[in-house]
Amino acid sequence: MKKLFILAAAAVCVGSAAYAQKPTKGNVTTEVNLNLTSGNTTDLYGGGLAFRYFLGDDAALSLGFVIATDKTENNFSENGDGTGATGTQTLSSSTIVFRPGYQKHFGGSDKVSPWVGVELPITLNSAKEEWDNVGPDADGELNYADGVTAEVTGGSTSFGLTLNGGADWWFTDGMYLGVQVGWGYNSTTVKDTEVSLTAGGTTTDFSLLGGKSGGFAAQTTGGLRFGFKF
C-alpha cells in the first residue's frame, strides 16, 4: 500500500510538470532569489524581489527592488576593565534599489523559456553615524571620550545599464526556477559627508568631499531564482 501511494504521488508530480504552462499575455510573475551558497536561505538583498508583466508570450516588462536597513551600536567603557561610564557609537544605513527593465523571451521548449533583456538599476543609499561620549584616542581609534559627541551623515546614488540573459524552467503550471547573468555599466556618485563634532563645549561643522566612480562589470544573480505566476 505504501509503495502504491508513493507511485501515485510521483505520477501526480510528473503529470503536473508535463502540463507546465509558460506565461502568456497579461500574466504577472513574482520571484525571489534562492542563495544556495549560504545555507540554502532566501536572500532578499542580493536578488531582492522581482515582478514581471507579460506583454505577450515573447515579451515582458520587469521591475526588481530591494529595501534594506541596518543599525549597529558599539559601546565603549571608560575603564579598561569595563567599569565606569559608557560611550556609544551608533551606525545606521538604508539602501533602496529599483531595477526596471524589459525582457525578450524565446520559444525554447514546452517548459524552458530562454530570454535576453535590459535593466536600468537605480540605487539610493544613505548612512548616518552618531557618537555619544565617544571620540578618537591618541592612536586614532574610537574610544570613550567624556563630553564628545558627533553626527556624521552621507550617502550615494548609483545608476546603471545592464544587458542580461537567462532561462526559466516551468516545472509545474505556475511555478518556475531560473538562472540569470548580466554585463553592464554602473556609475556611482558619493555625496559630501557632513560632520558636526562637539568637544569641550565647542561645536565644529565641516564637510568631507565625495566623488564619482564608474565602470563595466559582469554580474550574476547567485543561486536560483524561484517564482510563480498569478
C-alpha positions in Angstrom: 0.0 0.0 0.0 2.8 2.4 0.9 4.6 1.7 -2.4 1.3 2.3 -4.3 0.9 5.7 -2.5 4.5 6.7 -3.5 3.9 5.7 -7.1 0.7 7.7 -7.2 2.4 10.8 -5.8 5.2 10.5 -8.3 2.7 10.2 -11.1 1.0 13.4 -10.0 4.3 15.3 -9.9 5.3 14.1 -13.3 1.9 14.9 -14.7 2.0 18.5 -13.4 5.4 19.0 -14.8 4.3 17.7 -18.2 1.5 20.2 -18.4 3.5 23.1 -17.1 2.3 26.3 -18.8 4.6 29.2 -19.6 3.2 32.7 -19.1 1.2 34.5 -21.9 -0.1 38.0 -22.4 -1.4 39.6 -19.2 0.3 37.2 -16.8 2.2 38.6 -13.8 5.1 36.7 -12.1 6.9 37.3 -8.9 10.2 35.8 -7.7 12.9 35.8 -5.0 16.5 34.7 -5.2 17.5 31.4 -3.5 21.0 31.9 -2.4 22.5 28.4 -2.4 25.9 29.5 -1.2 24.9 30.4 2.4 22.9 27.6 3.9 20.1 27.4 1.2 18.5 30.5 2.6 16.3 33.1 0.8 18.4 36.1 0.0 16.2 39.2 -0.3 19.1 41.6 -0.5 21.3 40.3 -3.3 18.5 39.3 -5.6 15.6 41.1 -3.9 12.0 40.8 -5.1 11.2 41.0 -8.8 7.9 41.2 -10.8 7.2 40.8 -14.5 4.2 41.7 -16.6 4.0 39.8 -19.8 3.0 41.9 -22.9 2.8 38.7 -24.8 4.3 35.2 -24.7 7.6 36.6 -26.0 8.0 39.9 -24.1 7.8 41.2 -20.6 8.3 44.3 -18.5 10.2 43.7 -15.3 10.7 45.5 -12.0 13.0 44.4 -9.3 13.6 46.1 -6.0 15.4 45.8 -2.7 14.8 47.7 0.5 17.4 47.1 3.2 18.1 48.8 6.5 20.8 48.2 9.2 21.5 49.6 12.6 24.5 48.8 14.8 25.5 50.1 18.3 29.1 49.8 19.7 29.7 50.6 23.3 32.9 51.8 24.8 33.7 51.7 28.6 35.5 54.5 30.5 37.9 52.0 32.0 39.7 49.1 30.5 38.1 46.6 32.9 34.6 47.6 31.6 33.7 49.7 34.6 32.8 53.4 34.7 30.7 55.4 32.3 29.8 54.2 28.8 30.0 55.8 25.4 28.0 54.7 22.3 28.7 54.8 18.6 25.5 54.2 16.5 25.8 53.3 12.8 22.6 53.2 10.7 22.1 52.9 6.9 19.4 52.3 4.4 19.5 51.1 0.8 16.8 51.2 -1.8 17.3 49.6 -5.3 15.0 49.8 -8.3 15.6 47.7 -11.4 13.1 48.5 -14.2 13.7 46.5 -17.4 12.5 44.7 -20.5 12.8 41.1 -21.5 12.6 39.3 -24.8 11.6 35.7 -24.5 12.2 32.9 -27.0 10.4 29.7 -27.8 12.8 27.3 -26.1 10.7 24.2 -25.2 7.4 23.5 -23.6 8.8 24.2 -20.2 12.0 26.2 -20.7 11.9 29.9 -21.7 15.3 31.5 -22.5 15.4 35.3 -22.6 17.6 38.3 -23.0 16.9 41.8 -21.6 18.0 45.1 -20.4 17.7 46.7 -16.9 18.3 50.3 -15.6 19.3 49.7 -11.9 19.0 52.7 -9.6 20.5 52.5 -6.1 19.9 55.1 -3.3 22.0 54.8 -0.2 22.1 56.9 3.0 24.2 56.5 6.1 24.4 58.1 9.5 26.9 57.8 12.4 26.4 59.2 15.9 28.8 59.5 18.8 27.8 59.9 22.4 30.8 60.3 24.7 32.9 58.7 22.0 35.9 60.1 20.1 39.3 59.1 18.6 42.1 58.4 21.1 45.8 59.1 20.6 46.1 56.2 18.2 43.2 57.5 16.1 40.9 54.7 17.3 37.5 55.3 18.7 37.2 55.1 22.5 35.3 56.5 25.4 35.6 60.3 25.5 33.6 62.3 28.0 31.6 65.1 26.5 32.5 64.4 22.9 29.5 63.9 20.5 29.3 63.9 16.8 26.8 63.3 13.9 28.1 62.2 10.5 25.8 61.9 7.5 26.4 60.8 4.0 25.2 58.6 1.1 25.5 57.8 -2.5 23.4 57.4 -5.7 24.1 54.9 -8.5 22.7 54.5 -12.0 23.4 51.7 -14.4 22.6 50.0 -17.6 22.8 46.2 -17.6 22.4 43.7 -20.5 21.3 40.4 -19.1 20.0 37.0 -20.1 18.8 33.8 -18.5 16.3 31.0 -18.7 13.2 30.0 -16.8 12.2 26.3 -16.2 8.5 25.9 -15.6 8.4 22.7 -13.6 4.7 23.0 -12.8 1.8 25.1 -14.1 2.6 28.4 -12.5 5.9 27.8 -10.8 9.5 28.1 -12.1 13.2 28.1 -11.4 15.6 30.4 -13.2 19.2 31.5 -13.7 20.5 34.8 -14.8 23.7 36.5 -15.8 24.5 40.1 -16.9 27.1 42.6 -18.0 26.8 46.4 -17.8 27.9 49.8 -16.7 27.4 51.4 -13.4 28.1 55.0 -12.2 28.1 56.0 -8.5 28.1 59.5 -7.1 29.2 59.7 -3.4 27.7 62.7 -1.6 29.7 65.0 0.5 29.9 63.7 4.1 28.6 66.3 6.6 30.2 66.2 10.1 29.1 68.1 13.2 31.6 67.5 16.1 31.2 68.8 19.6 34.2 68.6 22.1 34.9 70.7 25.1 31.7 72.6 24.6 32.6 73.8 21.1 30.8 72.6 18.0 32.6 72.4 14.7 30.9 71.7 11.4 32.8 70.6 8.3 32.4 68.5 5.1 34.4 65.8 3.5 34.2 65.9 -0.3 32.5 63.0 -2.1 33.3 61.8 -5.6 32.3 59.7 -8.6 33.2 56.3 -9.9 32.1 54.1 -12.7 32.9 51.1 -14.9 31.8 47.9 -16.7 31.4 44.6 -14.9 30.0 41.2 -15.3 27.0 40.5 -12.9 25.3 37.3 -11.7 22.3 36.5 -9.6 23.7 33.9 -7.2 21.9 30.6 -6.8 18.5 30.1 -8.3 15.5 32.4 -8.9 12.3 30.9 -7.7 8.9 32.3 -8.8 5.3 31.8 -9.7 2.7 33.5 -11.8 -0.6 34.9 -10.7 
